Amino acid sequence: MKHEKYTVTGMTCSSCSSRVEKTVSQLPGVITVSVNLLTNSMQVDYDEARLSDTKIIAAVTQAGYGASLAGAPDRTAEKSTLSSAAVNAMTEMKFRLISSLIFLIPTMYIASHRIFNMLFGLPVPSIITAVFDGPQNAIAYAFSQFLLILPIMYFNRHYYINGFRNLFRGAPNMDSLVGLGSAAAAAFGIFALFRIGWGLGYGDMELVRSYSSNLYFESAGMIVTLITVGKYLEARAKSKTSEALEKLMDLAPKEATVIRNGAASVIPVSDLVVGDEIFVRPGESIPSDGVIIEGTTSIDESALTGESIPVDKEPGDTVTAASFNKSGAIRMTAQRIGEDTTISQIIRLVDEASSSKAPIAKIADKISGIFVPAVIAIALITIGVWYLLLGATLEFSFSAGISVLVISCPCALGLATPVAIMVGTGKGAENGILIKSGEALERAHSIDTVVMDKTGTITEGKPVVTDIIPIGTTKKDLLPLAVGLEGKSEHPLAQAIVTYGEARDVSPAKVDDFSALFGRGVRGTIDGTLYYAGNLRLMKENGIPTDDVNERLNNLADEGKTPILFATNAGIQGIIAVADMEKQTSAAAIDCFRRMGIDVVMLTGDNKRTARAVQKRLRIPKVIAEVLPQDKEKHIAELQDQNHRVAMIGDGINDAPALMKADLGIAIGAGTDVAIESADAVLMKNDLLDAVTVVRLSKAVIKNVKENLFWAFIYNVIGIPLAAGLFYPAFGLKLNPMIGAAAMSLSSFCVVMNALRLRFFKVTYPNVSRETILNTTHTFTTSKEVPAMKTTLHIDGMMCDHCKKHVTEALSAMDGITDVIVNLENKSADVTANREISTDEFDKVIADAGYTLVK
């Protein structure tokens, strides 16, 4: 079996991609074929003994489209191609749109200036009245509109060329619908122009008035212009997809410092060979996958893993290309280079996931396959029946046939989907949700499974202090020495402790003889006593017994927390636990999805113990832990193979392939640029509840689209029989062109007004209000699983920052207190504890400190 990727040109809608896919799938030897309209690409798995690239390309060409091999994975050339193709497509659509509007606006003004005057009181210049008003100016009035729409039709000639070509091949698409509707409106206008000339020549002013008041030139121009608006937005979406791949390609370093024959030299990464010795300085990116042979450092792998905490590395540890060397200089040996590196594999996965994701066919495209030939057939039958069977004049017969085409003008049908989607995406943006395309909004309504990354998505993405456990000292004495020791360290866990202390005005202890102990912690002297701060390994190396705290350490680990031990040679002085806390609304969002009947899965690279702790706290039905960056996309594919419609929510570069592979990719706004560009929607408020809103908004929009399609067709159902003269013999009823115009206008008006109802869409959640959610704090519990108690105390007597510090220290020293925030302006203190504390107990502590508790 051979796998090959092709570039396909000429596709404009989902029926085009379906035709290409159907054509190729019928070739002997084809195993699977996937065509992607968004990226204009096709992937084919086939038996190379029975089929060749040439035959596949020939089949696509015979179907009316262009095809070529995608080419070798030269990243520099590929990036250039992606960029230029996306920019060219968007520039072309923008030019067509602006050019069309330049000519459409005067056309609409000439055609409707009297209506604008009656409805809005807009003044009409005397020159307009003199040139265009009255039956004597009917030719000028009609011919000027005809001349103005010719450039519009020329700029948008693609709809006519491609639409009629596909129509004649028996595969009508949206272009066929647009091209036929616009051409029919223009043809009727030309017919009316001739009738006006006839009426003027024979003095039939009634005929002149009738036809000059029912021209359809402006409709011919408006149809293609409105559709071009949608095509321009589609081109922008394709541009964003290209940007995602470009940003991934930019991550990989362009140069590397190699040591060959004892000399260092800087070479392009493309010149690296397996086994090269590479020197990486602090602040540089790792140029290839490999193993460290000399030096110790901390590597920031967040670009690949999404995890915020740098990983300590020493000789023998592996490093990956595009990760960032933060602290120490290292020497490494290249093991995987070029296309074999992890970052290159992620780029490939994003590219393939993007190409293999077939968009949902638009409802209008599905209908057009039946609607267009049916309308043409009705129009031809109408002409034939009236002229050949009923003996009507050729003019009457042709008028009836052209009326059928005019009343079937697909303006409302063309508006039905894009207007609803435009309002829906605008409503999303109003609520901090950026939905990149109408296709994404469509797909969201059918989601039945939501997969979430942990770090930065469910959690805040940065460590914070969760527990302070004094053992050989008091909390009042533990915090200053902890802040003093960790204040000299750059490790994120240390910074979490420093930030905690700064928020509570803790004065750090003075530390002498400080030293960082790689991979273990720090040590320093405070008031002549040597202190250690770090992990169990550090304690054991220095002979400090930990038997008495092992159970607490295990409990903290089971809760997903990282414990930091503080000790002297005499023993453990205390433990401070640090963890990446869940966002305030994460639990509520997961609960909302479950209430909506949507399964929730958490994917994380963390160990199983941490993952289980998060699962327990948030009641997540399914958790998959220890997932490698390149494997997240595989888990999405497995769910899709089980016929699930999957949404992926993530924030890291490692999430990008999964975001592209999923039926709906949702990125956290605070995430990496690549994740944001790879996703179909972005949550700018970094709130998982907004992902719930995406699904609810999608359901509302799809319901609205179906309603719009009803309004778009009901007038055709009523009007086509009238236009065809079905009721003329018995009742004398025949569709007047004025009624046809009113029906088209009313149909479009109903569609637009119905879509505007989406502006009243309200952000709500199943059985719970947002206010209730935001007022509920989801925090870590203590190792004894005692719920946190929050109390606000009002304290009299505080006058200055010294008072604030004194009260903070007094309350923090109380047993069970885990957090204290004193507000001097409001004379209050917000206290969090892991046990019930009586008012009398607070009163005594505050009184001992020299202040008064206001009861």
N, C-alpha and C positions, 0 to 999 in steps of 0.2 A: 504494500500500500504506500502511496506517495501523498504527502500533504503539500498543497501549493496555495499561494495567495495571489489574487489578481486585483488589478484596478479596473473598475467598470465605470464607463462614462455614459452620459445621456439619460440617466435615471432621474425622474423628477417627483415621483410619488410612490406610495407603497405598492400600487398595482404594477409599476415598472419593476421593482425589486422582486415581486412575486413572479412576474413573467420570466425574468432572467433565471430565477431559482428553479422554476418549473421546467424551463427549457434545458438547463444543464442537468437536472436530476434525471431526465429521460435518456441521457446518453448512456450507452452500455459501458459498464465498468465503474460508474460513479457510485461511491458508497455513501458519502454525505456531502451536502452543499449548503452553504450559509451565505446569504447576500445581505449586506448592511447598507441601507440607503444613506445613513448619516455620514459614513466614512467613504462611500462610493467604492466599497471593496467586496470581494467574494473569496471565501475559503472553500477549497474542494479537497476531499479525500477520495482518491480513485486508484483503481488497479492499473498501474503503468504498463502492464502487459497487454491490456485491451484498449487503453486510451492514452492520448498524448495532450500536451499543452496546446498544440496547434489546433486540434479538433475542438477542444473546449472553447478556445478563443473564436474559432470559426462559428460555432453554434451561437455564441452570444452576439456576434456580428450579424448573423442571419436573422436574429430576433429583433434587430434594429438598434442595437447599442454597441458601444466600443469596449474592447477589453485588451488588457496587456498584463504580462507578469509584473508583480509588484517590485521585483528586483532584489539585489543582495542587500543585507542589512548594514550598509555603510551609514553609521549614525550621523556624521556631519552632512553628507549629501541628503540623507533622509530628512533631517531637520530642516534643511534649506527647502526641500521639495514641499514638506508639510506647510511651512510658513508661507511660501509663495502661492501655493494652490489655494490656501484658505483666504489669504489676503486678496487674491485676484477675484475669487468668487464673490466675496463680500463687496469689493469695490465695484464689480460689474452690476450687482443687484442694487447698490446704492445709486449708481448712475442712472439705471433704468427707472428707479422710483422717483428720483428728483426730476428727471427729464419728463416723466409722465405727468407729474403734478404741475409742472410749469405750463403744460398745454391743457390739462384737465380743468384747472381752476377757471380760466377764461371761457372754456366750453360750458361749464356749469353755470357761469354768470350770464352768458348770453342766453342759454336755454331757460334759465329760471329767474331772471332779474325781476320779472313782474311778480312772481310768487314771493321772492325775498322782500319786495316792497310791501306786499299785502300783509305778510306774516310778521315781518320784523321792522317795517318802516324804513328800510334802507333806501336812501335816495337813488334815483336813476338819472344819470347824466343825460342832458338833452341830446347829445350826439348818439347815444345808444338808442334813444327813442326814435330819433330821426332816421337812423340807418336800419334798425331791426324790427320796429313795431309796425303793426298794420299789415293787411293782406298785400298791399302794394310792395312791401319789403320782404315778402315771404321767401323769395329766392335767396336774397342776401342773408336772411335769418337762418335758412337751412344750409346753404352752401358754406357759410363761415364755420358752422359747427363741423361739417364734413371735412373741411380743410384742417381744422384744429385736431381732429381725432386721427388723421393720417399719421402724424409723427408718433402719437401714442401707440398706434397699432404697429408701427415700424419698430419702435424701441422694444416692444413686447412680441415681436414676430415669432419668437420661440414657441409661444402657446399655439399659434396657428400651424406652424410647420410641424412640430412634434405631435400636436394634438390630432391634426387631420391624418398624418402619416400613420399613427397608431390606430386611428379609427378605420382607415382603409385596410389595415392588416387584421382587423377583427379583434383588436385588443384595446378598446377605448380606455383612457385614463382621465385623471383630473384635467390635464391639459386639453383633452378632447372636449370635455364639458365646458371649460372656460373659452377655448377657441371657438367652439360652435355657437355658444351663447352670444359672445361678442360679435362674431361674424353675422349671426342672424339679426342682431339689433342694427348693425351697420347696413346690412342688406335691406332691411325694412326702411331705414332712413333714406337710402338711395332710391328705393321704390317710391317713397313719399315725395322725394325731391322731383322725380319725373312727373308724378301726379300733380304736384304744385305747378310745374311748368305747363302741363296740359290744361289745368284749370285757368291759369292766367291767359293762355293763348285763346281759349274759347269763352272767356269771361265768366267762368263758373266760380264765383267768389266763395260759395258755400263749400265747394270741394277744396279750395285753397285753404280756407280756415280750418277745415277738418284735419287735413294732413299736416299743416304747419303747427298745429297745437299738439300733435302726437308723433313727434320725431323721437328716435331712439339713439341718436348719435352719442349723447352724453352717457347712456347706459353702456354702449360699446366700449367707451374709454374707461368708464369707472370699473367695470368688471375686471379688466386686466390689471388696472392699477391697484385695486384692493388685494388681488391675489399676489401681486408683486411685493406688497407689504409683508405678507406671510413668508414669501420666498427670501426676502432680505433677513428676516428674523431667523429663518432656517440656516442661512449662510453664516450668520453670527454664531449660531450654536455649533456648526461645524468648525468654525475658527477656534472656539473654546476647546473643542476636543483635540485639535492640533496643538494648542498651547500646553495641554496636559502632558503630551508626549515630549514636547520641547523642554519643558521644565525638568522632566525626568532625565533627559539627555544632558542637561546642563549640570546635573548633580555630579556626574562622573568627572574626576580631575582630568585635565588635559595634559599635564606633565608629571614626571616622576624623577626623583633624584636617585640614581642607581650607582652602585659601587662595583666597578669592573676593573680587574687587575690592580686593585688597591687604590684606584682613583675615583672620585665622585664626579658625576656629570648629570646634567639635566637633559632628559630626552622626552619625546612625546610618548604618551601612554601606549599608543598603538605600536611602538617599537619594543615594548616589554616582551620578555620571553619567560617561560616557566623556569623557576630556579634563580631568577635575578635577585640580588640582595638590594633592598631598597631602604633608604634613610628617610624617615619622616619626622619633621620638626613639629614642635607645639604650634597649634593654629593651622596646620595643614590637613588636607583630606587624604584618606588612605587611597592609593591609586589602584590597588588590586586586592583580591582576596588572598590571604596568606597567613603565615604564622610568625609571631614575634620571636626573634632569636637573641635580642639584647635590649635592655631598658624596661622601665615600668611606666605606666601612664594610665589615664582615664580616657575612655573612648566614648564620645557622644554618638550613640547609634539611633537617636530619635528620628533621623531622616529615613531610616529603613524600618525600624521597629515601632515607632510611635511612642516608645517608653521614654519618660522624661529624665530618669536618673542615669547618669553616665556609668559605664561599667569599667571596673578596675581590670587592667590587663598587665600581665607579666610574661616573661619568656615561656614559650610553650603554648600560649593562648592564641586563638585564631582571631583575625580581624577581617573586616569586609570592606570592599571598595565603596567609596562615597560616604563612609562614616568619618567622624571628625576627631582628630587627635587634640585633646584639650590641654594636657599638662606636661608630659615628659617626652623627650626625644627617644625614638625607638629605631631599631633595625629589624627588618622583616624579610622573609623569603616569599617571593611571589609563587602562589600555587595555582590560581585560576586567573586568567587574563582575558581581556577583550569580551567576546560574547559569552564566555563561560562564567563571568563574575555574577554575583548576586544581583547587583543593580541592573545589569544587562538582561538578566532573566526576568526581573520585575518589569522592565521596559517592554520586553517581548510579550509578557502576560497581559499588560495593559493594552497593547496594540491588538493582540489576538482577541482578548475579551471584548474590546470595542468593536472589532470587525465581525464577531460572531453573534452580536446582539441584534436580532431582527426587530425593527420597530413594529408596533401594533398598527395594522392597516387602518387608515382613516375611514370613518363611516361613509363619508361622501365619496371616497374612492371606490368603495365596495358598491355603492348604489349606482355610481356613474356607469359601471359596466352594463347595467340593465337599463338605466334611465335614458342614456344618450341614444342608443339604437332604437329604443321604444318610441321616443319622441320623434326621431327622424322617420320611422315607419309610419307613425300616426299622421305626420305632416304629409308624406307622400300619398298615403291612402286617402287622406282628406281631399287633396287636389284631384286624384284620379276618380274618386267617387262622384264628386260634384261635377267635374268636367265630362267624364266619359259615361257615367251612368245616369246622372240626374239632369244633364244637359245645361248646366249653368255656364255662364260666360267664363272665358279663361281668366279674366281679371278677378271675378268673384272667387273662382276656385283657388287661384294663386294667393289672393288676399286671405282666404281661410287657412291655407297651408302655412303661410308666413305668420299668421296670428298664433297658430299652434306653437311655432318656434319662439315667438316673442313672449307669449305667456309662460313658456317653459324656460325662459332666461334664468340661468342658475345663480343669479345675484344673491338671493336669499340662501340658497344651498351653499354657496361659497362663503357666506357670512356665518352660517349656523355654527360651525366649529371654531373658527378663529376668533370671533367676537367673544364667545363664552370663555375661551382659553385666555384671551387677552385680559378680560375682567378678572378671571380667576387668578392669573399670575400677578396681576396688580394688587389684588386683595392679599395674596401671599406676601408680596413685598411690603405691603402696609403693616404686616405683622412680623416683619423681620425674617421672612422666608423667601429666598431667591430660587425660583423654579426656572431652569434654563430653557425649557422647550415645552411645547404643547404635548409632545409625545410622552415626556416624563410625567406631566400632569395626568395624562390618560392612563399610564401604566399604574400609577399609585392606587387607583380605586380597586384594583384586583389583587393587591398584596395580601397574602395569607401567612407569611412568615417574615419576621424582622430579625436580622442578625446584627449584633452590636459589638463593636470593639469596646474594651474596658477603659484603658488609660486615655484620658482626655475626652472621652465620649460619655461613659457612665460616670467616671470620676473627674475631679478637677484637673488632673494632670500634673499636680505638684504636691510634694509631701508637706504635711503639717503635723504639729504635735497633737497627739490624741490622749496620752496618758502620762502622768507624772507620779511615780511611785517612790517616795522616800523610804529608805531601809535603815542605813546606818547614820542618818542625819534627818533633819526636818526639811520640808519643802521650801521653807524660807531660805535655808542655807544651800539647798541643792541647786536651785535655779541660778544664783550668781556664779557658782563655780562652773556649771554646765555652759552658761552663755560665754563665760570667759574662755574656757577651753575650746569650744566650737567656733568662737568668733575668729580664731586664727586659721580656721580650715575653710577650704573652698568647696567642700563636698556638699551636694544639695541637702542631705540629711542634716548636716551641721547647720546649714543656712536656715532650715526650718526651725531649729531650736533658737537660733539668734533672733529670727523674726518674731517668734513667740515671746521672747524676753523683751524685745524692743517695744512691742505693743503694750507691755505691762510695766514699762519703765524700770526694768530690772537692771541694776548696776552690775556690770560684769566684774568678776574678780580679776585681779592683776596676775597674769601668768608669766612666769620666767622659764627659760630653758625649754621652750616649746619645740616639739618635733612631731611631724606627721609620719605615721607608721603605715606604709602602703598596704591596702587591703585589710587592715585590722582596726585602725582608729588613730587616736592622737594621745599625746601625753605632755604634761607640763607641771611645773612646780608652782604651788600657791601657798604663800606664807610658810615656805620651807618644807612643805609636804608635797610629795610626788603623787600626782593624780593621773589616772588613766580614764579614757573615754573611748568605747569601741565595742567590738563584738566578743563572743565567747572565746574565739581564738586568741584574742589579745589577753583576756583574763587568764587563760590556761598557760600561755607562754610566760606569764609573770607569776605563776603559782598562786593566783588568787582564787580561793574556793568559791564555787558557784552552785553547790548542791542545794542550798536553801532557796535559790531563786529559779531553778530549772523548770519547776512546774509553772511558775508565772511566765517564764519566757515561752514555754510551749503554748500556753493559753493565748498569749499575745500573738504568736505566730499563727495560731489557728484562726484568729480574728483578722488576719491579713495585715498585721502591723509589724514594723521592723523595730525591735528593741535595741536601745543603746545603753550599755552599762557604764556607770560611773563608779570608780573604785580607787582606793589607796591600797598600799601593800597590806593594810590591816583587814581589808575586806570590802565588800560591795557597799557603796553609799546610797545608791538609788538607781532607778531605771526610768528612762524617758522613751516612750514609744512614739514612733513617727509612721504615718501612713498617708496614702493618697486617698482622700476622702471622696465619697460619692457626692455628686451634685445634689442640690436641694430637691430638685424635681425628678430625679432619676427613678426613684421608687414609684412615684405617682404615674410617670409615663409608662413604665413597664406594666403597672396595674391597669392602665387605660387600654393598652394594646390587648391584654388578656381579656378584658371586658368586651372588646370589639371582636373577639374570636380569632385574634391573630397570635400565632405562636411566637415566643421570644427566645432567642439563642444568644449567649454571650461567647465571643471568641476572644481569647487573650493569650499572649505569650508568657504570662506569669505562671508560677508553679501551681500545682493543683490545690495546695493548702490555701493559698491566697484566693484562688478562684472560688473555692468552696465557701470561704468566709463571705465574699461578696454575694454569692448565690443565696446564702442563708439570710443575709440582711435584707436583700431586695426581693426575695422570693422569685428568683428567675427560674423558669421551668427547666432549662437545659443550658449547661456550660461546657465548653470545650477549651481545655487549658493546654499550655505548653505548645502552642501552635507556632510553627516557623513562619517567617514573613511570607515566603513564597507559597505556603500551603493554604492561606486563607481563601484564595480563589478556588481551590479544590473543594473546600467545604461548601462554598456557595454552589458550585457545579453539582455536587452530590444531592443537595436539596432540590435543585432544579430537575435533576434526573428522576426525582420522586414526585414530579409534577407539582411542585410548590412554586408559587409566585413570590420571589424573594426580594426584600429590601435590605440593603446593607448600610449601616450607619458607622462612619469612622472618621478619623482625623489625621492619621499618619500616612507617610508615603507607602508604608507596607500595606496599607489598606487600599491603595489605588487600584491594583488588579481586581480585588474583590468588588470595589465600587463600580468598576466598569463591567464586570461580569454579571452582577446582580441585575434583576429586572428594573430595580430602581436604586440608584446610588445616592445616599444622603450624606453630606459632609458637614462637620462641625465648623462653624465660622472661624474659630480660633485655631483650627488645624493648619497643616502645611498647605502651601500653595498648590502642590501637586494633587493632594487629596481633593481640594476644593475644585480644581479644574477638571478632575476625573469624574466628579459626581454630577448627578442630574439635578440635585437641589442642594442648597446651602442654608444651614440654620445659623443666621447671623447672631442670634442671642445665645448661641451655645447651649440651648435648652432642648432636652429630649422631648418635652411636651410639644414642641413645634413639629416634631416628626409625626406625632398623632394628628396635628392639624393638617399636615400635608395629605394624609390619607382621607381625612374627613372632607377637606376642600376638594380633593379629586373626585370623590363620590358626588359632591354637590355639582361640580362642573359637568361630569358625564351625564347626570340626570338632566341638567340644563341643555346640553347639546342635543339629547334625544327630543326634548321638548321643542327646541329650535328646528330640528329636522321636521317635526310634525307641522309647525307653522310654515316652513319652507315648501312643504308639499301639499298642504290642504288646499291652497289656492290653485295649484296645478290640477288637483283632482277635480275641483269645481270648474276651473277655467278652461281646461283643455277640451272637455266636451262642448262647452259653449263656443270656444274658438273654432272647433271643427264643424260647427253648425248642426250638431246632433239634435238640438231642440228647435231648429229653424222651421222645418216643414210643419210641425204640429203647433208650435206656439209663436212662431215668428221671432224667436230669440236667437240672436247672434252676437258674439262678443264684439263690442265696439272697441276700437283701439284705445279710446280714452279709459274704458273700463279695464282693459288689459294693463295699461300703465298704472292705474290706481291699484290693481291687484298686486302687481309687482312691488309697488311702493309700500303697500300695506303689509305685504309678506315680509319685506325687509325691515319695516318699522317694528312689526311684532317680534321678529327675531332679535333685533337690537334691544328693544325694551325688556324682553324676557331675560336676555343675557345680563342686562344692567341690574336685575334683581340680585345677582350674586354680590353686588356691592353691600348688601345687607347681611351677608354671611357673618355669623358670630362665632368666635373662638370659644368653644365649650368642650367639656370632657365628660365621659360617662360617669354619672352619679357623683360628681365632685366638682366644686368650683375652683378656679385658679387661685382665688384668694385663700381658700382653705389649704391648698397645696403649699403656697408660698409661706403661710403662717405655721406650717408643720416642718420642723427641722429634723432631717434624717441624719443622725450622727452615729459614730462608733460608740458602742457601749464599753464598759470596763471589762476586765478579764472575768469578773463574776457575773457578767451579763445583767447588771443592775441598770434600769433605764435612767437616763440623765434627768436631773431635776433642775429647772431653771427658776430663778427668783430675782426680782428687782427690788433692791433695798434703797430707801430714801434716807440720807444721812445728813444731819445738821452739824454745822461747825467747820466744814471744809472751806478753806479760804484761798489756798494756793497750790502749786504743783507739789510742794513738799507734803501738804496734807493728802493730796491724791496718792502720792507714793506710799505714805504711811498707812493709809487705809487699804491699799492694794496688798501690801506686805502682810498686814494683820489678817485679812480675809484669806489670802493664799495659804497661810500657815495652818489654817483649820483642816482637820482631818476630813477627807472626802471631797474637798474642793478641787475641781479640775480646771476651772477657768474663772477669771475675774476681770471685768472691764469697768473701770471707774470713770464716770462722766462728771467733771468738776462743774461744768456750766449748769447741769440739771441737778447737781447735788445727789447723784444716784450711783448705784453699783449693780451691774448685771452679773449674777453669780450662777455658775453651773457646778453641780455636785453629783456624785454618784451614790448619795444616800440622802435620806430625809433629814433635814436640819431644822430644828424648831426656831421660832422667833426669839425665844429667850436666849438660846445659844448664840445667835447673831448679836443680840443686844449686849451680852456680856463681853464678847470680843471687841465690838465697836466701842463700848464704854471704856474698856481697858486701854484702848488706843487713844482715848481722850476726846471721843466724839459721841454724838447722840443719834440713836436709831429712831426715826420718825415712824410710829406705829399707826 
